[in-house]
Amino acid sequence: MKRTKEDLIDNFAKRHRLKTKHDPCGEKIVPGKKGESHIFQYDNELLGVVIMPAPNETRTWNSAHKAFLKAGLTVTLDGDREGIATFDPGNKEQVRLAKKYTGISSRRKATSAQLAALAGYRATRQAQKQSDHVQVPSEPQRAILEAGRPHLSGGFPTSERVVGVRQSMKRAA
């Protein structure tokens, strides 16, 4: 069975617990966190890594380039501050370097103890009601509000202000 282009990047992402997305050209990639760096499918057997750091990271490509050559990655594009290299997805050292210099980290996998602790927390937690957060006015506050005095926010309650405006408009007419 011949591999399709999507199979290799999908299998790689699943094996390493990574997210994929489509770039503006429609290619499926594993996006990195350093600038526009990402991992993409180069051909049916190799993956490619694009190192394109943010403008303020001037030495990223130089250090990545040296590490890539030392680990056996093939550099296909060597720019001043960015580059592309290809690697074998089965080589752990090459995968580690590609993920390191693109800023890609695998999603954590919860242990059974962590899942049990989370389930216990969810079981004991009660749903919060909005009434839990309502502040009941104290006696002096209730006395002021009930006495018909202006509210601290700028006058009487809204209904009394609307009635007052309507009455003044009738007088003016």
C-alpha positions, 0 to 999 in steps of 0.5 A, a space after each residue: 500500500 502506497 502512503 499518501 502525503 497526509 498519512 506521514 504527517 498525521 501519523 507523526 502528529 498522533 505518535 508524538 501527541 501534536 496538533 496539526 493545522 492547515 497553512 494558508 496554502 492548504 498543506 497540513 503542518 504542525 505549527 511551532 511557537 517560535 515565529 513562523 516555524 513549523 514541521 511539514 511533510 516533505 515527501 512520502 518518506 521525510 518530514 521537513 522543518 522550517 525554522 523562521 524565528 521572530 525578528 528579534 531572535 537573530 541566532 536561532 537559525 545559526 544554532 539550529 543549523 549547526 545542530 541539524 548538521 551534527 545530527 544528520 538532518 539534510 539542510 535544503 535551504 540555508 538563508 541568513 536567518 531562516 532555513 529548511 531541513 529534512 529529517 527522518 520521522 523515525 530518528 528520535 534525535 532528529 525529531 527531538 531537534 526539530 521539535 526543540 528549534 520550532 518550539 513544539 511540545 507534545 501534549 501531556 498525557 494524564 496518568 490514572 492517578 491524575 484522572 482519579 484526582 480530577 474525577 474526585 474534585 469534580 464530584 465534590 464541587 457544587 455548581 455555583 449559583 448566581 445567588 451565591 454572589 449577590 450582596 444583601 444590603 445591610 440595615 443602614 443601606 436598606 433604610 436609606 434606599 427605602 426612605 426615598 433618598 437619592 441613590 449613590 449612583 446618581 439620583 433616584 432609581 431608574 423608574 422614578 427618573 423616567 417619570 420625572 423626565 416625562 412630567 417635565 416634558 409635559 410641562 414644557 409643552 
